């Protein structure tokens, strides 16, 4: 009989593309994941991974085992969901994923309240980019994810996933107080020509959002500084370096010498939760969604706009 924990380790490597990524998702060390894979190779008398400098690829035998792991994991999830539903209270393990600004704003109070209300529920959190989080939910690695997509960079939600819209986060132009545009009440994209921008690395959703804000109007954009964290972007702005387009959720108080100016039309990103439809009856999923709704309703309208129910 194949060991389910070893199959899960192999499945995580397939999903994340590396032993390091699998270890982070599972909460293990890379060494522990490697040991699980090595034991599975000895157990099956088959090579399962081809190791390269920065990643690993699965052999055909490993692909067969990964598909078996998906099926077994789905059956176990169904059993766990039924048990939790029978208890009629959140119980067991719930694995969450969320993008960074949600991890600074929505997730901390939600986790604290879940822990206070349901001591039989073990919540685990992974910070993940929205596109990655969607894949993790679809693959069964994550139970519930908080994701976002911008009005001009939509996400494609895989079939079999349910969604719940939490609200819309609005982005503003951030400039140093000494900038000639810093005292304007509102700005148009045309006002921003020639600025040197701070943004995420190419390929990230926020970088694509900034680029398309300009290119959709046939205008060039110069991204001179690639910085992943919004707080680090704001530190550059406070020093008088660059301009940035930053969403309000999780932004926090700005330094005294940084100004936030609304852009017209206002760019926004839709924030929503995703989970597998077959897990929708789990009390833990329903409890998390209720808390997210309540937390969103408690936010000021200037921070996040709630959808009309």
C-alpha positions as CSV (number, residue, x, y, z in Angstrom):
1,X,0.0,0.0,0.0
2,X,1.4,3.4,-1.0
3,X,1.9,5.9,1.8
4,X,-0.5,8.8,1.4
5,X,1.9,11.4,3.0
6,X,4.5,10.5,0.4
7,X,2.0,10.8,-2.4
8,X,1.0,14.2,-1.1
9,X,4.6,15.3,-1.1
10,X,5.0,14.2,-4.7
11,X,1.7,16.0,-5.6
12,X,2.9,19.2,-4.0
13,X,6.2,19.0,-6.0
14,X,4.1,18.6,-9.1
15,X,1.9,21.6,-8.3
16,X,4.8,24.0,-7.2
17,X,7.5,22.8,-9.6
18,X,10.2,22.5,-7.0
19,X,11.0,20.8,-3.7
20,X,11.4,24.2,-2.0
21,X,8.0,25.3,-3.1
22,X,6.4,22.1,-2.0
23,X,8.0,22.4,1.4
24,X,6.7,25.9,1.9
25,X,3.2,24.8,1.0
26,X,3.2,21.7,3.2
27,X,4.9,23.4,6.2
28,X,7.9,21.1,6.0
29,X,11.6,21.6,5.4
30,X,12.9,20.9,1.8
31,X,15.0,18.0,3.4
32,X,11.8,16.4,4.8
33,X,10.1,16.6,1.4
34,X,13.2,15.1,-0.3
35,X,13.1,12.3,2.2
36,X,9.5,11.5,1.5
37,X,10.1,11.4,-2.3
38,X,13.2,9.2,-1.8
39,X,11.2,6.8,0.3
40,X,8.5,6.7,-2.4
41,X,11.1,6.0,-5.0
42,X,12.4,3.1,-2.9
43,X,8.8,1.9,-2.3
44,X,8.0,1.9,-6.0
45,X,11.4,0.9,-7.2
46,X,11.0,3.8,-9.7
47,X,12.8,7.1,-10.3
48,X,10.2,9.8,-9.9
49,X,12.1,13.1,-10.3
50,X,14.7,14.5,-12.7
51,X,16.7,17.1,-10.8
52,X,17.9,20.2,-12.5
53,X,19.8,23.3,-11.2
54,X,16.7,25.3,-10.2
55,X,13.8,22.9,-10.6
56,X,12.7,19.3,-10.9
57,X,10.6,17.5,-13.6
58,X,8.4,14.5,-13.0
59,X,9.1,11.2,-14.8
60,X,6.1,9.4,-16.5
61,X,5.9,7.1,-13.5
62,X,5.6,10.1,-11.2
63,X,2.8,11.6,-13.4
64,X,0.8,8.4,-12.9
65,X,1.3,8.6,-9.1
66,X,0.4,12.3,-9.0
67,X,-2.9,11.5,-10.8
68,X,-3.6,8.8,-8.2
69,X,-2.7,11.3,-5.4
70,X,-5.3,13.8,-6.8
71,X,-8.0,11.1,-6.7
72,X,-7.1,10.0,-3.2
73,X,-6.9,13.6,-2.0
74,X,-10.4,14.3,-3.5
75,X,-11.8,11.3,-1.7
76,X,-10.3,12.2,1.6
77,X,-11.5,15.8,1.2
78,X,-15.1,14.5,0.6
79,X,-14.8,12.4,3.7
80,X,-13.5,15.2,5.8
81,X,-16.2,17.6,4.5
82,X,-18.9,15.1,5.4
83,X,-17.5,14.6,8.9
84,X,-17.3,18.3,9.5
85,X,-20.8,18.9,8.1
86,X,-22.1,16.2,10.4
87,X,-20.5,17.9,13.4
88,X,-22.2,21.2,12.1
89,X,-19.2,23.2,13.5
90,X,-15.9,24.2,11.9
91,X,-13.4,21.5,12.7
92,X,-10.2,20.0,11.4
93,X,-7.6,21.7,9.2
94,X,-8.4,24.6,6.8
95,X,-5.6,25.8,4.5
96,X,-5.8,29.4,3.4
97,X,-4.0,31.5,0.8
98,X,-4.1,35.2,0.3
99,X,-2.2,38.0,-1.6
100,X,0.1,40.2,0.5
101,X,-2.1,43.2,1.2
102,X,-4.9,40.9,2.2
103,X,-2.5,39.2,4.6
104,X,-1.9,42.7,6.2
105,X,-5.6,43.7,6.3
106,X,-8.4,41.1,6.1
107,X,-6.6,37.9,7.1
108,X,-5.2,38.8,10.6
109,X,-8.6,39.7,12.2
110,X,-10.3,36.8,10.4
111,X,-7.8,34.2,11.7
112,X,-8.0,35.7,15.2
113,X,-11.7,35.5,15.3
114,X,-11.8,32.0,13.8
115,X,-9.4,30.9,16.5
116,X,-11.5,32.5,19.2
117,X,-14.8,31.1,18.0
118,X,-13.7,27.6,16.9
119,X,-10.9,26.1,18.9
120,X,-11.3,22.8,17.0
121,X,-10.3,24.4,13.8
122,X,-6.6,24.5,12.7
123,X,-6.0,27.3,10.2
124,X,-2.9,27.4,8.0
125,X,-1.9,30.4,5.9
126,X,0.2,30.7,2.7
127,X,0.9,34.1,1.1
128,X,0.5,33.7,-2.6
129,X,0.0,35.6,-5.8
130,X,-3.7,35.4,-7.0
131,X,-2.9,33.3,-10.1
132,X,-0.8,30.9,-8.1
133,X,-3.5,30.7,-5.4
134,X,-6.2,29.8,-7.9
135,X,-4.1,26.9,-9.1
136,X,-3.5,25.7,-5.5
137,X,-7.3,25.7,-4.8
138,X,-8.0,23.8,-8.0
139,X,-5.3,21.3,-7.2
140,X,-6.7,20.7,-3.7
141,X,-3.6,22.1,-2.0
142,X,-5.5,25.1,-0.5
143,X,-9.1,25.1,0.8
144,X,-9.9,28.8,0.5
145,X,-8.1,31.6,-1.2
146,X,-8.5,35.4,-1.2
147,X,-7.5,36.7,-4.6
148,X,-7.9,39.8,-6.7
149,X,-8.0,40.9,-10.3
150,X,-7.9,44.4,-11.8
151,X,-10.5,45.8,-14.1
152,X,-8.0,45.6,-17.0
153,X,-6.2,42.3,-15.9
154,X,-9.0,39.7,-15.3
155,X,-8.3,36.3,-13.7
156,X,-9.6,33.1,-15.4
157,X,-11.2,31.1,-12.6
158,X,-10.9,27.4,-13.3
159,X,-14.1,25.3,-13.6
160,X,-15.2,23.6,-10.4
161,X,-14.4,26.7,-8.2
162,X,-17.0,28.9,-6.5
163,X,-16.5,32.6,-5.8
164,X,-17.7,35.2,-3.4
165,X,-17.0,38.8,-4.1
166,X,-15.8,40.7,-1.0
167,X,-15.4,44.2,-2.4
168,X,-13.5,46.5,-4.7
169,X,-10.1,48.0,-3.8
170,X,-9.3,51.4,-5.4
171,X,-5.8,52.5,-6.4
172,X,-4.4,56.0,-6.2
173,X,-1.3,57.7,-7.6
174,X,1.3,58.3,-4.9
175,X,3.9,61.1,-5.3
176,X,6.4,62.9,-3.1
177,X,4.9,66.1,-1.6
178,X,7.4,68.2,-3.6
179,X,6.2,66.9,-6.9
180,X,4.5,69.5,-9.1
181,X,1.4,67.3,-9.4
182,X,1.1,66.5,-5.7
183,X,-1.4,69.2,-4.9
184,X,-3.8,68.3,-7.6
185,X,-7.3,67.1,-6.4
186,X,-7.5,64.5,-9.2
187,X,-5.3,63.3,-12.0
188,X,-5.9,61.9,-15.5
189,X,-3.6,59.3,-17.1
190,X,-2.6,62.0,-19.6
191,X,-1.2,64.1,-16.7
192,X,1.3,61.3,-15.8
193,X,3.4,61.3,-18.9
194,X,7.1,61.2,-18.4
195,X,7.1,59.9,-14.8
196,X,9.5,57.2,-13.7
197,X,7.3,54.5,-12.1
198,X,7.8,52.1,-9.2
199,X,6.1,48.8,-9.7
200,X,6.3,45.0,-9.3
201,X,8.4,42.8,-11.5
202,X,7.1,42.0,-15.0
203,X,4.6,39.2,-15.0
204,X,3.1,40.3,-11.7
205,X,-0.6,41.3,-11.8
206,X,0.1,44.8,-10.4
207,X,2.8,45.4,-13.0
208,X,0.4,44.4,-15.8
209,X,-2.3,46.6,-14.3
210,X,0.1,49.7,-14.3
211,X,1.2,49.0,-17.9
212,X,-2.3,48.5,-19.3
213,X,-3.5,51.6,-17.6
214,X,-1.3,53.5,-20.0
215,X,-1.1,51.1,-23.0
216,X,-4.9,50.8,-23.3
217,X,-4.8,54.5,-24.1
218,X,-1.8,54.2,-26.5
219,X,0.6,55.9,-24.0
220,X,4.1,54.7,-23.0
221,X,5.0,53.9,-19.4
222,X,8.5,53.9,-17.9
223,X,8.8,51.4,-15.1
224,X,12.3,52.2,-13.7
225,X,12.1,50.5,-10.3
226,X,10.9,47.0,-9.8
227,X,10.0,46.5,-6.1
228,X,7.7,43.8,-4.8
229,X,6.3,45.2,-1.6
230,X,4.0,48.2,-1.5
231,X,5.6,49.4,1.7
232,X,9.0,49.4,0.1
233,X,7.6,51.3,-2.8
234,X,6.3,53.9,-0.4
235,X,9.7,54.2,1.2
236,X,11.2,55.1,-2.2
237,X,8.5,57.7,-2.6
238,X,9.2,59.2,0.8
239,X,12.8,59.6,-0.3
240,X,11.7,61.4,-3.4
241,X,12.2,58.6,-5.9
242,X,9.6,57.7,-8.6
243,X,5.8,57.6,-8.7
244,X,3.6,54.6,-7.9
245,X,0.0,53.4,-8.4
246,X,-0.9,51.8,-5.1
247,X,-4.2,50.2,-3.9
248,X,-5.7,51.5,-0.6
249,X,-6.4,48.1,1.1
250,X,-3.5,47.3,3.4
251,X,-1.6,50.5,2.4
252,X,-1.7,51.9,5.9
253,X,-0.9,55.5,6.9
254,X,1.4,57.3,4.5
255,X,4.5,59.2,5.5
256,X,4.0,63.0,5.9
257,X,5.8,63.7,2.7
258,X,3.9,61.3,0.4
259,X,0.6,62.3,-1.2
260,X,-2.2,60.0,-2.6
261,X,-4.1,61.6,-5.5
262,X,-7.2,59.9,-7.0
263,X,-7.0,58.9,-10.7
264,X,-9.9,59.6,-13.0
265,X,-11.3,57.1,-14.0
266,X,-10.5,55.3,-10.7
267,X,-8.7,52.0,-11.3
268,X,-10.0,49.2,-9.1
269,X,-9.4,45.6,-8.3
270,X,-12.1,43.1,-7.4
271,X,-11.3,41.1,-4.2
272,X,-13.0,37.8,-3.8
273,X,-12.8,34.4,-2.2
274,X,-12.5,31.1,-4.1
275,X,-13.0,27.5,-3.0
276,X,-13.8,24.2,-4.6
277,X,-17.6,23.7,-5.0
278,X,-17.5,20.3,-3.5
279,X,-16.2,21.8,-0.3
280,X,-18.8,24.5,-0.1
281,X,-20.9,22.8,2.6
282,X,-18.0,22.7,5.1
283,X,-18.8,24.8,8.2
284,X,-15.3,26.1,8.2
285,X,-15.6,27.6,4.7
286,X,-18.9,29.1,5.6
287,X,-17.6,30.6,8.8
288,X,-14.6,32.2,7.1
289,X,-16.8,33.7,4.4
290,X,-19.2,35.1,7.0
291,X,-16.2,36.8,8.8
292,X,-14.8,38.1,5.6
293,X,-18.2,39.7,4.7
294,X,-18.4,41.2,8.2
295,X,-14.9,42.6,8.1
296,X,-15.4,44.1,4.7
297,X,-18.6,45.8,5.8
298,X,-16.7,47.3,8.7
299,X,-14.2,49.0,6.4
300,X,-14.5,52.6,5.5
301,X,-15.9,53.2,2.0
302,X,-12.8,55.2,1.1
303,X,-10.7,52.0,1.7
304,X,-12.8,49.4,0.0
305,X,-16.2,49.5,-1.8
306,X,-18.5,46.6,-1.0
307,X,-20.5,45.0,-3.8
308,X,-24.3,45.5,-3.8
309,X,-26.0,42.4,-2.5
